[in-house]
């Protein structure tokens, strides 16, 4: 049974203390006094004896005299810190050695106690050291848990990236199928993603047509709009599928999807321009967007178009926090954000398309 189990899972068990001092009377005093305070004590009269005991038994705390013949207290402390890091270590010293004791604490001692001893004072020092160790172990366990979670998420992302890399040869020949495969990976996490990707792509292509984009621009805008949310693969399901509004902390995590998506897509040569759209589709025309805070024409044209297209698709679809707007009301909302959230040219092109065609996704 290790010290972590002893300290966290058996609160009724007496804490075990190893007392090390070359004076038998000191060992007797501390053993009897601390036993009366509810501790289970064992004594050693030399550093070498203490080391032998530590090799076969486990203790929650060590009280070790600083100055002993043969193996010194500092040597025992050094061994305890390296071999038994879950054990609390206290140094016992005379008044004249307090400065040395402070140095010992720099080497890893949790506290020091000064001779002559008052048992109540020693017991309080031991309790403090044990509590400190409990907190340290809890923090260590929490850090390990977070590290494991981060490792698992990184492995998932790495697996997705490796999957994309493995499909490279096929990607060169079948770019449209590749885009669908990437989007399908995200759709597996969020049921509405595929429909949303299709809607945004359709609106973005229509706006691009109104703006007179070249065939190559149209191609990249189509790919970028279809993959704009691919980075949500790296967002925890608890945030991605949360039914209500996100907290500020959760929203900050959600914002990372733009950069995560870019890092995935930019690895594919023919999707280089599309990757810029994935990165920048949440930038705002007034510069208050993310992740780079770009403004105006510094935002790639495709990203400015996708920003309008995505807003439209979100507005005309039911959301966990509100019902869908009519197409006309959605267009009015977008018009009101012209020049702040959206590029005026992209909004004008969108409104021209609406006036000319009067169509939306449900009619297609």
Secondary structure by P-SEA (a helix, b strand, c coil): ccccccccccccccbbbbbbcccaaaaaaaaaaaaaabbbbbbbccaaaaaaaaacccccbbbbbcccccccaaaaaaaaaaccccbbbbbbbcccaaaaaaaaaaacccccccccccaaaaaaaaaaaaaaaaaaaaaaaaaaaaaaaaaaaaaaaaaaaaaaaaaaaaaaccaaaaaaaaaaaaaaaccaaaaaaaaaaaaaaaaaaaacccaaaaaaaaaaaaaccccccccccccccccccccaaaaaaaaaaaaaaaaaaaccccaaaaaaaaacccccccccccccccccccccaaaaaaaaaaaaaaaaccccccccccaaaaaaaaaaaccccccaaaaaaaaaaaaacccccccc
